[in-house]
Amino acid sequence: MLATLVREPFSNKQWIFEPKLDGIRCLAFRRGPQISLFSRNQLRLDNEFSEIPRPLLQQSLDNFILDGEVVAIDRGVSSFSRLQKRKQSNVPVFYYIFDLLYLNGFDLTQMELRYRKELLQHVFLFRDPLRLTEHHEASGERFFRQACRKGWEGIIAKRAASLYLPKRSLDWQKIKCENEQEFVIVGYTEPTGQRVGIGALLLGVYDRNKCRYAGKVGTGFDTQMLNELKRKLSRIERETAACETLSLREKGVHWVEPKLVAQIAFTEWTGAGKLRHPRFLGLRFDKPARSVVMEKPHGNKTARPRRA
């Protein structure tokens, strides 16, 4: 189940509010002695996060399906950038669990969220790296202000009576403190001065199955990432741009196949549909390039909950 982006926080007694974690969405399946971890697009994550299966096998329950987010913590806040460093150093991860979909022969997806959460809290033992995703009730606006002050990505609002649906829904809504989303890498520029690897990444999004140029990002990289990006992108270079109506006047441009996906933070979209003040956070392996579109806040006011 996926959340719909909305513009403003709200308060409502019929809703609960969770922190929006900046990591990798992860579904955990246990069938007897076997644990399987999957990303939102069904990629296996067992080898990526090898420390998570063991504590799941130590639970007294033999069959279950969990939904949650694997994150790395930096100064008390989940950090996708820190999660990216896991391949180069021993970065610990935590599995924040927020939903229980199946338990010992019973499909729970048609049970209200409030009861799924209550059951999750009472039947599972939460010890690191397993953590229960705590939530607040009713006071979404205050929780949102707290989240932004602490440097979180934002919050997730969920209708307490919602069922679990395998699609994007207005029953789950995400409200962001800072704009952040995925972009397809369509090219890169040559480095200048003391820079190594690449100069900047050229980014795109899909619109009606056509790639549209969205701007470039040149900050947020360390030397190791610059060199890694150079190696990855050099292998998928192409002669022409994959994006249509590309209004770019840059020297030393290399076009690449639109296969790699980057997570980017930015202040806003310009009127021309380009990013303002973008910052590179890391590469994503859990989302296919073709699924990357411009995220637009839902504007249908009738779909928004009324304030308490």
C-alpha positions in Angstrom: 0.0 0.0 0.0 1.4 3.4 -1.0 0.7 6.9 0.3 -0.5 9.9 -1.7 1.4 13.1 -1.5 -0.6 16.0 -0.1 0.3 19.6 0.6 -0.7 20.5 4.2 -0.7 18.7 7.5 -4.0 18.2 9.3 -5.5 17.0 12.6 -8.3 14.5 12.8 -9.4 12.0 15.5 -10.0 9.3 12.9 -6.4 9.4 11.7 -3.0 8.3 13.1 0.3 9.9 12.2 3.7 8.2 11.8 7.2 9.6 11.0 8.1 9.4 7.3 11.2 7.3 7.3 13.9 7.8 4.7 15.0 4.3 3.8 14.1 1.2 1.8 10.5 -0.1 2.0 10.6 -3.8 3.0 8.1 -6.6 3.2 9.1 -9.5 5.4 7.6 -13.0 4.9 8.1 -15.9 7.3 7.0 -19.4 6.5 8.3 -21.8 9.1 12.1 -21.6 9.1 12.3 -19.5 6.0 12.5 -15.6 6.0 12.2 -13.7 2.7 12.7 -9.9 2.4 11.3 -8.0 -0.6 11.4 -4.4 -1.8 8.3 -2.6 -3.0 9.0 -3.8 -6.6 9.7 -7.4 -5.5 13.5 -7.3 -5.4 15.0 -9.7 -2.9 16.7 -7.9 0.0 17.9 -10.8 2.1 21.5 -10.3 1.1 21.3 -6.5 1.3 20.2 -6.6 5.0 21.5 -9.9 6.3 21.1 -9.0 10.0 17.3 -8.7 9.8 16.2 -12.4 9.2 17.7 -13.8 12.4 15.6 -11.7 14.9 12.5 -12.5 12.8 13.2 -16.2 13.1 13.5 -15.8 16.9 9.9 -14.8 17.1 7.5 -17.4 18.5 5.2 -17.0 15.4 5.7 -19.4 12.5 3.9 -17.6 9.7 3.6 -13.9 9.1 3.9 -11.0 6.7 5.2 -7.6 7.9 5.5 -4.2 6.3 8.1 -1.7 7.3 11.1 0.4 6.3 14.8 -0.5 6.6 16.7 2.6 7.7 20.1 3.9 8.8 20.2 6.4 11.6 22.3 9.6 11.6 22.1 11.8 14.7 18.7 10.4 15.6 17.1 10.8 12.2 16.7 8.2 9.4 19.1 9.0 6.6 19.1 7.7 3.1 22.5 9.1 2.5 23.9 7.1 5.4 22.2 4.0 4.2 24.1 4.4 0.9 27.4 4.2 2.8 26.6 0.7 4.0 28.5 -0.9 1.1 31.7 1.0 2.0 31.5 0.8 5.8 29.8 -1.1 8.6 26.7 1.0 8.9 24.0 -0.6 11.1 20.4 -0.7 9.9 17.1 -1.0 11.7 13.8 -2.5 10.5 11.0 -0.2 11.6 7.8 -2.3 11.3 4.5 -0.4 10.9 2.0 -3.1 9.7 1.0 -6.7 10.1 -0.7 -8.2 7.0 -0.8 -12.0 7.8 -0.5 -14.0 10.9 -0.6 -17.8 11.3 -3.1 -18.6 8.7 -5.2 -15.4 8.9 -5.2 -12.7 6.3 -5.4 -9.4 8.2 -5.5 -7.0 5.2 -9.3 -6.6 5.6 -8.9 -5.7 9.3 -8.9 -2.0 10.2 -5.4 -0.5 10.6 -5.9 0.4 14.3 -6.5 -3.3 15.1 -3.6 -4.5 12.9 -1.3 -2.1 14.8 -2.6 -3.2 18.2 -2.0 -6.9 17.3 1.5 -6.1 15.9 2.5 -4.4 19.2 1.3 -7.3 21.4 2.5 -10.4 19.5 6.0 -9.4 18.4 9.1 -8.9 20.4 10.9 -5.7 19.3 14.7 -5.8 19.9 17.3 -4.1 17.7 17.4 -4.2 14.8 13.6 -4.7 14.9 11.7 -1.6 16.0 8.1 -0.7 16.2 7.1 2.4 14.3 5.4 4.5 16.9 2.4 6.7 16.0 0.5 9.7 17.3 -3.3 10.0 17.2 -5.4 13.0 16.2 -2.8 15.9 16.4 -1.2 15.7 13.0 -0.3 19.4 12.7 1.7 19.4 16.0 3.4 16.2 15.1 4.3 17.6 11.7 5.9 20.7 13.3 7.9 18.5 15.6 9.0 16.2 12.8 10.3 19.2 10.7 12.2 20.7 13.7 13.9 17.3 14.3 15.0 17.1 10.6 12.7 14.3 9.6 11.6 13.9 6.0 8.0 14.4 7.0 5.0 12.4 8.3 2.6 9.8 7.1 -1.1 10.2 7.9 -3.2 7.0 7.9 -6.9 6.6 8.3 -7.3 4.5 11.4 -10.2 2.5 9.9 -8.4 1.8 6.6 -7.9 -1.6 5.1 -4.7 -2.6 3.5 -4.9 -2.2 -0.3 -2.1 -3.1 -2.7 -2.2 0.3 -4.4 -1.7 4.1 -3.8 -4.5 5.4 -1.7 -5.8 8.6 -0.1 -6.3 6.5 3.1 -2.5 6.9 3.5 -1.1 10.4 2.9 2.4 11.7 3.1 3.3 15.3 4.0 6.9 16.3 3.5 9.0 18.9 5.3 11.4 19.1 2.3 10.7 18.2 -1.3 12.4 14.9 -2.1 11.7 12.3 -4.8 13.4 9.9 -7.3 14.8 10.9 -10.7 16.1 9.0 -13.6 19.7 9.7 -14.5 19.9 10.5 -18.2 23.4 11.8 -18.4 26.4 13.5 -16.7 28.9 16.3 -17.3 32.7 16.2 -17.2 34.3 17.3 -13.9 36.2 20.6 -13.8 38.9 22.0 -11.5 39.7 19.6 -8.6 36.6 17.6 -9.1 36.9 13.8 -9.9 34.5 11.4 -11.6 31.7 13.5 -12.8 30.7 17.2 -12.8 26.9 16.9 -12.4 24.1 14.4 -13.0 21.4 15.2 -15.6 18.0 14.1 -14.4 14.7 13.2 -15.9 11.1 12.1 -15.0 8.6 10.2 -17.1 5.4 11.9 -18.3 3.0 9.7 -20.3 5.8 7.2 -21.0 8.1 9.9 -22.3 11.2 11.1 -20.5 11.3 14.8 -19.7 14.4 16.6 -18.6 14.2 17.9 -15.0 17.5 19.7 -14.5 20.9 18.8 -13.1 22.4 18.2 -9.6 26.0 18.9 -8.7 26.0 18.8 -4.9 25.7 16.1 -2.3 28.5 13.8 -3.5 31.6 12.6 -1.8 34.7 11.5 -3.7 33.9 7.9 -3.4 30.4 8.4 -4.8 31.7 10.5 -7.7 34.1 7.8 -8.8 31.4 5.1 -8.3 28.9 7.0 -10.5 31.6 7.5 -13.2 32.1 3.7 -13.3 28.4 2.9 -13.4 27.5 5.5 -16.0 30.4 4.9 -18.3 29.0 1.4 -18.9 25.7 2.6 -20.1 26.6 5.6 -22.3 24.6 6.2 -25.5 25.0 8.6 -28.4 21.8 10.7 -28.0 19.6 12.0 -25.1 16.9 9.7 -23.8 14.8 12.7 -22.9 12.6 14.7 -25.3 12.6 18.5 -25.6 16.0 18.8 -23.9 16.9 22.4 -23.5 20.4 22.0 -22.2 23.5 24.1 -23.1 26.4 22.3 -21.4 29.8 21.3 -22.6 31.2 17.8 -22.0 27.9 16.1 -21.8 27.6 12.3 -21.8 24.2 10.7 -22.3 23.4 7.4 -20.7 20.6 4.8 -20.9 17.9 5.8 -18.4 18.4 2.9 -16.1 19.8 4.3 -12.8 17.5 6.1 -10.3 18.8 8.8 -7.9 17.1 10.1 -4.8 17.2 14.0 -4.8 16.2 16.6 -2.3 15.3 20.1 -3.6 13.5 23.3 -2.6 10.9 23.5 -5.3 10.0 23.1 -9.0 10.5 26.1 -11.2 7.8 27.3 -13.6 9.8 25.7 -16.4 9.6 22.3 -14.7 13.2 22.2 -13.5 14.6 21.6 -10.0 15.7 24.5 -7.8 18.6 23.9 -5.4 18.8 20.1 -5.8 21.0 17.9 -3.6 22.0 14.3 -4.3 21.1 11.8 -1.6 22.0 8.5 -3.1 21.1 5.8 -5.7 18.0 3.7 -5.4 17.9 0.0 -6.5 14.4 -0.7 -5.2 12.5 1.4 -7.8 12.4 0.8 -11.6 13.3 3.8 -13.8 10.0 3.7 -15.7 8.0 4.3 -12.5 9.7 7.7 -11.9 7.3 10.6 -12.4 6.9 14.1 -11.0 5.2 13.8 -7.7 2.4 16.3 -7.4 0.5 17.0 -4.2 -3.1 15.9 -4.4 -5.3 18.9 -4.9 -8.8 17.5 -4.4 -10.0 19.1 -1.2 -13.1 16.9 -1.0 -10.8 14.0 -0.5 -9.1 15.6 2.5 -10.3 14.7 6.0 -12.1 17.3 8.0 -10.3 18.8 11.0 -11.2 17.5 14.5 
